[in-house]
Amino acid sequence: MIVGCGFTLRGDSSIDASLQPIYVVNDRATQELSLSLKRQFAINDVALSKSRKNAKLIVVVKLLDEDKRSVSLDNEARDAEYALFESASIELRKPDGSTLRGPHTLQQRRLTVNDPDNPIGEETEAIIVRAEMREQLSIRLARQVELWSHQLQEPH
């Protein structure tokens, strides 16, 4: 019953050892998200390669967009609530660079209540919320790689 709900134990990697180590490719804008993704792989005992030439799989991750939108206004026409959005794409490649799976886009959204009388607090809260969003996004990206790795292992 636990398996049916999607629960998995931390530290229990289900990426086959024959597909490891994995090399994560990112650009400068994606550095924070990439570090989170690498942390998720480390938590799940997935071997990472420091060089592309030693890897058995290449994971290309890109932060596509981060946005902030007003959701509602207070009685003085200031933001009462706003939504934060982040989206990233992930792609799985062979060591030679040819695409195995993807690109696949994932999005994380979070609604926050604003205190218009405390603009410094709003900025600080936005930084904290974005860090949490990237951590959640990295978990979802790691799960996507795990799903693809299972598909690669299935007989055709």
Buried (B, 14 or more C-beta within 10 A) or exposed (E): EEEEEEEBEEEEBEBEEEBBBBBBBBEEEBEBBBBBBBBBBEEBEBBBBEEEEEBBBBBBBBBBEBEEEEEEEEEEEEBBBBBBBBBBBBBBBEBEEEEBBBBBEBEBEBEBEBEEEEEEEBEEBBEEBBEEBBBBBBBBBBBBBBBBBEEBEEEE
